[in-house]
Amino acid sequence: TAYSVDGDATGIRAFSVYGDTTVNNDGNILASTTNANAYGIYAASIFYDVTVTGSGDITVESYNGDAIGIIAIGLTGDINAESVFYNSRGIQVQAYYDALVVNSGDISATSYAQGSAQAIRAVSQYGYAEVSNTGDLSATSTYSNSIGIVAVGYYGAEVYNSGDITANNTYANTFGMYLYTKNGDAIVNNYGDITATNYVGGASGIYNLSNDNDAIVVNS
């Protein structure tokens, strides 16, 4: 458990420069702060691989900052991320090359005011973004985008999903899934129920865009 008022609250922080960073968590984590960012697990490496696995439940809460359950890869426990004024993310992977997320836990991401809510976010700057999810996902926001799964990769983006996805918003856009790639295929295999609800802005169950190659959606 990590509590803070004016500083970041982090349950587990692991960092490496010239080696791999690996975190295996099977315990429950609570990270709560008022005026800064809250992270359940923050794992980073400058030059090598980052892997996060485990089966513990993660709860992150922030009033005036971002709330992010995991910055890294993979979980089987439940994640609840809540932020009042800023962004809320269940799992966020930012990679220079390939970005991979494998998740089987339920994720709830909620932002109550200006921030966006994204249950799973995988972004690769010069590689491939891939998400495999079997858990139920929920993303709720009011004034910024609500997205169940984001997969953006320069050389391709792919999502396999068999969990139920619910995305709710009032004034901004709502997406069950959002995929984009510039130089590769954008591929969706969906076997779960997707509900995207919006009262003022647009709502899309699956948004799948490839700039130069194929965009493929298999939904059942």
Secondary structure, DSSP 8 states (H G I E B T S, - for coil): -EEESSS-EEEEEEEESSS-EEEEE-S-EEEEESSS-EEEEEEEESSS-EEEEE---EEEEESSS-EEEEESS-B-S-EEEEESSS-EEEEEEEESS-EEEEE-S-EEEEE-SSS-EEEEEEEESSS-EEEEE-S-EEEE-SSS-EEEEEEEETT-EEEEE-S-EEEEESSS-EEEEEEEESSS-EEEEE-S-EEEEESSS-EEEEEEEESSS-EEEEE-
